Amino acid sequence: MFIPINKDQPNKKWLEEIRVRYPCDREIDRVLTRKMLNRPNGSYKPLPLEQLVESLKSLLNAELDTPYQIKNARWLAGGASKLQLAFDLTWEQPEVGHTITPMVVRMEPAESIVETSRLQEFQLVREVGNVIPAPPCFWVDPEGDHFPYPALIYGFAQGVTKPSGKSSNVSGFGVGFDPATRKTLGKQFVDHLAALHTWDWQQANMPSFDRPASGVNAVELILNKWARVWQEDANEDIPLLGLAESWLRENIPHLEKPSMIHGDYRTGNFLYTEHDNRITAWLDWELGHPGDPHEDLALVTLGALGNYAEDGKTFLISGMLPETEFYESYEQASNIKVSQKAITYYRVYSAWRSAINCIGTGFRAAHNSKTHQDIVLSWIMALGYALLEDLRIILEKEV
């Protein structure tokens, strides 16, 4: 149900009602609540590079008791949500000694197209790096005590997101690989996803993540998160999204035990080295959460994320391999049986969630000038209506 209210100046009583109506992971609740309480504080202000370097020095002074030097600080381009600053740190690294380490500051703006937790992202990337390739994580500023906004610092990973000379749409959509490259990358693509989904994440050191009572409860928590985001950010009533939410709640697939989900597992979110086609790091873990493996599987197989092979007939999921081959390889690597019914469920979920991001949060952040990427978000908003059409088509077959 759409609630008419001034969401640019939310009152605390309304916000508390939303929190009670949509209980979610404690850390996510904290982050979303912080976003709403800070919303009236004005628009995003461009940050000079020198200011972020001073913020970085503040954090390093608190974390290190040995001398260090920051060199070659520079902006990193790309992405529709976070600000990123690259630099080289000369320091005495524990258990390594005197070294120069390329690093990246990943910091959120006032608001972005997805509101997520730097603390959860830091803990997840730090731990999952023991399972599949991920950048090393060094420090986190979860409350923005040193930086203007919450931030984390991780190691700079070598590699590219697409073949040299190739173009792609925003955020890596539409990347194509030649047959030899996708054969090598495709196996790693599947094997890494299987390793992630079979990882015993509940034994990892990630205290900011709630441990859901059951697999179904994990799904309920993530549905609550996005339903809450829609209520907080939407500027219009879209009955189709309400219908989709009701359908999703009524048809949650049975899930015994939640896996750790990447949330945006696709080409464009990994780096690889071209000389040997080896995936060196999986990136953008901010949407990671406990849930159903079919969520990642459904996202990977969305038509918008793939392209056709050289014959013009064979569709390659995420530009890698045919869908049937992908499922078969995944089942063999993970020993998890793929349910086409669950795939359909999470395709509905993916279109629903993505429409909420584009039409709801993307609009709100751009409208209030809360981000450095307001032009990109305005462009992405248009995708939301195409997602609504995809959602309508799928639901017409299912409802």
C-alpha positions in Angstrom: 0.0 0.0 0.0 1.4 3.4 -1.0 1.5 5.9 1.9 1.2 9.6 0.9 3.7 11.5 3.0 6.5 14.0 2.6 9.4 11.5 2.3 11.9 14.3 1.9 11.1 15.4 5.5 10.1 12.1 7.1 8.7 12.3 10.6 9.9 9.9 13.2 6.5 8.5 14.0 5.9 7.4 10.4 9.4 6.0 10.2 8.9 3.9 13.3 5.7 2.5 11.9 7.6 1.5 8.7 10.3 -0.2 10.8 7.7 -2.2 12.7 5.8 -3.1 9.6 8.9 -4.4 7.7 11.3 -6.0 10.2 14.6 -6.8 8.5 18.3 -7.6 9.4 19.4 -5.4 12.3 22.3 -3.8 10.4 20.1 -3.1 7.4 17.5 -1.6 9.7 20.2 0.7 11.2 21.4 1.8 7.7 18.0 2.5 6.3 16.9 4.4 9.4 20.1 6.5 9.3 19.3 7.3 5.6 15.9 8.6 6.5 17.0 10.6 9.5 19.7 12.2 7.5 17.6 12.9 4.4 16.6 16.4 5.4 20.2 17.5 5.9 20.6 18.8 2.3 22.1 17.6 -1.0 25.4 15.9 -1.7 28.3 18.2 -2.0 31.2 17.4 -4.3 34.2 16.3 -2.3 37.7 17.6 -3.2 40.3 14.8 -3.5 42.4 16.6 -0.9 39.6 16.3 1.6 39.3 12.6 1.2 43.0 12.2 1.6 42.8 14.0 4.9 40.0 11.7 5.9 42.2 8.8 5.0 45.0 10.1 7.1 42.6 10.4 10.0 41.6 6.8 9.8 45.2 5.5 9.3 46.4 7.6 12.3 43.8 5.8 14.4 44.6 2.3 13.0 48.4 2.4 12.6 51.1 3.0 15.1 54.0 3.0 12.5 54.9 5.6 9.9 53.2 5.5 6.5 53.0 7.5 3.3 50.0 8.0 0.9 51.0 8.4 -2.7 49.3 8.6 -6.1 45.8 9.4 -4.8 43.3 9.5 -7.7 39.6 9.0 -8.4 38.3 5.8 -9.8 35.6 6.1 -12.4 32.6 3.8 -12.9 29.8 2.5 -10.8 26.4 4.0 -10.2 26.4 4.0 -6.4 29.7 4.5 -4.5 32.6 6.9 -4.7 36.0 5.2 -5.1 39.5 6.6 -4.5 42.7 4.7 -5.4 46.0 5.3 -3.7 49.3 3.6 -2.9 50.2 3.1 0.8 53.8 2.7 1.9 53.7 1.1 5.3 54.8 -1.6 7.7 52.2 -4.2 7.0 51.8 -6.8 9.8 53.4 -10.1 9.0 54.8 -8.7 5.8 57.0 -5.8 6.7 57.9 -2.7 4.7 55.8 -2.7 1.5 53.8 -0.6 -0.9 50.2 -1.7 -1.2 47.8 -0.4 -3.9 44.4 0.3 -2.1 40.9 1.7 -2.8 38.6 3.7 -0.6 35.0 2.8 -1.2 32.7 5.4 0.2 28.9 6.0 -0.1 27.4 9.4 -1.0 24.6 10.9 1.0 22.2 8.4 -0.7 22.6 6.1 -3.7 20.5 3.8 -5.8 21.1 1.0 -3.2 21.5 1.8 0.5 23.8 -0.8 2.0 26.1 -1.3 4.9 29.8 -0.7 4.6 30.3 -2.8 7.8 28.6 -5.9 6.3 30.4 -5.4 3.0 33.7 -5.2 4.8 33.1 -8.3 6.9 31.8 -10.3 3.9 34.6 -9.4 1.5 37.2 -10.1 4.2 35.8 -13.6 4.9 34.7 -14.7 1.5 38.2 -14.1 0.2 39.0 -17.4 1.8 36.5 -19.1 -0.5 36.6 -17.4 -3.9 38.8 -14.5 -5.3 38.0 -11.2 -3.6 40.0 -8.1 -2.8 41.8 -8.1 0.6 40.0 -5.8 3.1 42.0 -3.6 5.5 39.8 -1.2 7.5 36.2 0.1 7.7 34.7 3.4 8.9 31.1 2.2 9.4 29.7 5.5 10.9 31.7 8.0 8.9 33.8 9.0 11.9 36.8 9.8 9.7 35.3 10.1 6.2 32.3 12.4 5.3 30.3 9.2 4.8 30.8 5.5 5.8 33.7 3.9 3.9 35.9 0.9 3.7 39.4 0.3 2.4 40.4 -2.7 0.4 43.2 -3.8 -1.8 43.4 -2.9 -5.4 42.9 -6.0 -7.5 44.5 -6.5 -10.9 42.5 -7.2 -14.0 39.8 -5.9 -16.4 36.0 -6.2 -16.4 35.8 -6.7 -20.2 38.2 -7.5 -23.1 40.4 -4.6 -24.1 38.9 -2.5 -26.9 35.4 -3.8 -26.2 32.6 -1.4 -25.3 29.7 -2.1 -22.9 26.6 -0.5 -21.5 26.5 1.0 -18.0 27.9 -1.2 -15.2 29.2 -3.8 -17.6 25.9 -4.9 -19.2 26.3 -6.4 -22.7 29.9 -7.5 -22.5 30.8 -10.2 -25.1 33.7 -12.6 -25.0 35.3 -14.7 -27.7 34.8 -18.5 -27.5 38.2 -19.3 -26.0 37.9 -16.6 -23.3 34.4 -17.5 -22.3 35.3 -21.2 -22.1 37.9 -20.5 -19.5 36.1 -17.8 -17.7 32.8 -19.7 -17.8 34.1 -22.6 -15.7 35.4 -20.3 -13.1 32.2 -18.3 -13.2 30.2 -21.4 -12.3 32.7 -22.9 -9.9 33.0 -19.7 -7.9 29.2 -19.4 -7.6 28.9 -23.0 -6.4 31.7 -22.4 -3.9 29.9 -19.3 -2.5 26.6 -21.1 -2.2 28.1 -24.1 -0.4 30.3 -22.1 1.9 29.4 -22.4 5.6 29.1 -18.7 6.1 27.5 -19.0 9.5 30.9 -20.1 10.9 32.6 -17.0 9.5 33.5 -13.9 11.6 30.7 -11.7 10.4 28.8 -10.5 13.5 26.9 -7.7 11.7 24.8 -10.3 9.8 21.8 -11.8 11.5 21.5 -15.6 11.5 17.9 -16.2 10.1 15.8 -18.8 12.0 15.3 -20.7 8.7 15.8 -20.4 5.0 12.3 -19.2 4.5 12.8 -16.6 7.2 15.9 -15.3 5.4 13.7 -14.7 2.3 11.1 -13.0 4.3 13.7 -10.6 5.8 15.0 -9.6 2.3 11.4 -9.1 1.0 10.8 -6.9 4.0 13.9 -4.9 3.2 12.8 -4.0 -0.4 9.2 -3.4 0.6 10.4 -1.0 3.2 12.7 0.7 0.7 9.8 1.2 -1.7 7.7 2.8 1.0 10.5 5.1 2.0 11.5 6.2 -1.5 8.6 5.8 -3.9 7.1 9.0 -5.5 4.1 7.3 -7.2 1.7 4.4 -6.6 2.4 1.4 -8.8 -0.2 -1.3 -8.1 1.8 -3.9 -10.1 4.6 -3.7 -7.5 2.1 -4.3 -4.7 0.7 -7.3 -6.6 4.2 -8.7 -7.1 5.0 -8.3 -3.4 1.9 -10.2 -2.4 2.7 -12.9 -4.9 6.3 -13.2 -3.6 5.1 -13.5 0.0 2.5 -16.1 -0.8 4.9 -18.3 -2.9 8.2 -18.3 -1.1 10.0 -21.6 -2.2 10.9 -24.0 0.6 14.4 -23.5 1.7 16.0 -25.5 4.5 19.2 -23.6 5.0 20.2 -20.1 3.6 23.3 -19.8 1.6 25.3 -16.6 1.3 24.1 -14.7 -1.8 26.2 -12.2 -3.8 23.1 -10.3 -5.0 24.7 -9.0 -8.2 26.6 -11.9 -9.5 27.3 -11.2 -13.2 29.8 -10.2 -15.8 30.9 -6.6 -15.0 31.3 -7.5 -11.3 34.5 -9.5 -11.6 38.1 -8.7 -12.7 40.2 -11.0 -14.8 43.7 -11.0 -16.3 43.7 -11.2 -20.0 47.0 -13.1 -20.5 45.6 -16.2 -18.7 41.8 -15.4 -18.4 41.9 -15.9 -14.7 39.3 -14.3 -12.5 41.3 -12.3 -9.9 38.5 -10.8 -7.8 34.8 -10.6 -7.4 33.6 -7.1 -6.6 30.5 -5.2 -5.4 29.5 -7.3 -2.4 27.2 -4.6 -1.0 24.1 -6.6 -1.7 25.4 -9.8 -0.1 23.0 -11.5 2.3 21.7 -14.9 3.5 19.1 -16.3 1.1 18.2 -18.8 -1.6 20.9 -19.8 -4.1 18.2 -19.5 -6.8 18.3 -15.7 -6.3 21.8 -15.5 -7.8 20.9 -18.1 -10.5 17.8 -16.2 -11.6 19.7 -12.9 -11.8 22.5 -14.4 -13.8 20.1 -15.7 -16.4 18.1 -12.5 -17.0 18.0 -11.6 -20.7 19.3 -8.1 -20.1 22.6 -9.4 -18.8 23.4 -11.7 -21.7 24.1 -11.7 -25.4 24.1 -14.0 -28.4 27.0 -16.1 -29.6 28.6 -15.8 -33.0 25.8 -17.8 -34.6 23.2 -15.2 -33.7 21.0 -17.9 -32.2 22.6 -19.2 -29.0 21.9 -17.0 -26.1 24.8 -16.8 -23.5 23.9 -16.0 -19.9 26.0 -13.2 -18.7 28.0 -13.6 -22.0 29.4 -16.9 -20.7 27.5 -20.1 -21.7 24.1 -21.4 -22.7 21.5 -21.5 -19.9 21.0 -25.3 -19.9 24.8 -25.8 -19.8 25.0 -23.3 -16.9 22.5 -25.1 -14.8 24.0 -28.5 -15.4 27.5 -27.3 -14.6 26.3 -25.5 -11.5 24.5 -28.6 -10.2 27.6 -30.7 -10.7 29.8 -28.2 -9.0 27.5 -27.5 -6.0 25.5 -30.6 -5.6 22.4 -28.3 -5.4 19.4 -29.2 -7.5 18.2 -26.3 -9.6 14.4 -25.8 -9.4 12.9 -24.1 -12.4 9.9 -23.1 -10.3 12.3 -21.3 -7.9 14.1 -19.7 -10.8 10.8 -18.3 -12.0 10.1 -17.0 -8.4 13.4 -15.2 -8.3 13.0 -13.7 -11.7 9.8 -12.1 -10.4 11.8 -11.0 -7.3 14.7 -9.7 -9.4 12.4 -7.6 -11.6 10.4 -6.4 -8.6 13.6 -5.4 -6.6 15.3 -3.8 -9.6 12.2 -1.7 -10.4 12.1 -0.5 -6.8 15.8 0.5 -7.1 15.3 2.3 -10.4 11.9 4.0 -10.0 11.9 4.4 -6.2 15.4 4.9 -4.8 17.0 6.0 -8.1 14.4 8.8 -8.4 14.6 9.9 -4.8 18.4 10.1 -4.7 18.6 12.0 -8.0 15.6 14.2 -7.2 17.2 15.3 -3.9 20.7 15.7 -5.5 22.0 13.1 -2.9 24.6 11.5 -5.2 27.5 12.2 -7.5 25.7 10.1 -10.1 22.4 11.9 -10.5 22.6 11.9 -14.3 23.3 8.2 -14.4 20.5 7.5 -12.0 18.1 9.6 -14.1 19.0 7.4 -17.1 18.7 4.2 -15.0 15.2 5.3 -13.9 13.9 4.7 -17.4 14.9 1.0 -17.1 12.5 0.6 -14.3 9.5 0.8 -16.6 10.9 -1.9 -18.9 11.4 -4.0 -15.8 7.7 -3.4 -14.9 6.8 -4.8 -18.3 9.0 -7.9 -17.7 7.3 -8.3 -14.3 3.8 -8.0 -15.8 4.6 -10.7 -18.4 6.0 -13.2 -15.9 3.1 -12.6 -13.4 0.5 -13.0 -16.1 1.8 -16.5 -16.6 2.0 -17.3 -12.9 -1.0 -15.6 -11.2 
